[in-house]
Amino acid sequence: MIYLSLLSLGSYRERTEKNLYVATVSGFTGADPLIYREPLRTEQYNPKHLNESAVEFINCGKTIYSRVARVCARDNGGPHKFRKKKNP
């Protein structure tokens, strides 16, 4: 099990067996958080990916917080639509 946090603008790398997992942000402004494992990459410009409205602060206004992801070392990826998708 690998725990990845996107709370900072830094990056996180973890090598498990023959796969390299990277959690970072891309783009000039750093507005595109991603988890990357070749040949799988999270969808670009998905505003809900690892972000959610903080229900614990619901009375303080709407604030978006980055969350922590759990990635299993032997997980081959999500739905089948990602398996044949080419990286940009």
N, C-alpha and C positions, 0 to 999 in steps of 0.2 A: 504494500500500500504506500502511495506517495501522497503527501499533503502539499499543496501549492497555494501560496498566498499572493494576491495581486494588490496588496495594500500599499506598496511603494512603487516607484517608477523603475526600480532595479529589475533584474531578471533572476530566475531560478532555473537551474539545470539539474537534472537527475538522470543518471545512466543506470538502466536496469537491463540485465542480460545484454541484448544487442540493440535495444531501443534507447533513444535519447529524447527525454521530455524537456520542453522549455516553456516556462511561463514568463511572459513579458508584455510589453506594450509596443505597438508599431505605429508608424506614421510620424510625421514631423511634430505634431502636437501631442503625441502620446495618448490619443483618444481612442485607440483601438486595442483593448486588452485581448490577449490570445493565449491559448495553450496549444503548443505545436508538437506533434510527433510525426515524423515522416512516415508515410505519405498523408497523414491526417492532420488537418488544421481546423480550428473552430471557424464558424462562418464569420465573415467580416461584416462589420457594422450591425451586429446583433445587440441592440441596446439592453436586452434582458439577460445576456450571458454574464453570469457571476455578479450581477447587480440586482438589487431589489429595494423597494421602499422599506425603510426601517419601521416595522410595526411597533417596536419597543419604544419609539419616540413619536408615535402617531399624533400626539397633542402639541408637538413642537414644530409643526410644519412638515412639508414633504422633503425628505432628504434621502438621497441615494447613497448606499454604502456598498463597497466591494466586499464580496464574501470569499470564503475559502473553498477550494475544490478538492475533492478526493479522486485520485486517478489510480486505478488498479494496474499493477505492473503487466498483467497478461490480458488486459482489455484491448481488443482490436478496434474499438471505436463504436460509434453510435449506430444509427439506422443505416440500412444498406445503401441509401442514397449517397453517403459519404465515401464509400469504398471505391467507386469508380470516378470520383470527382478529381479533376486535375487541379493542382495548386496554381494560383495566379502568378 
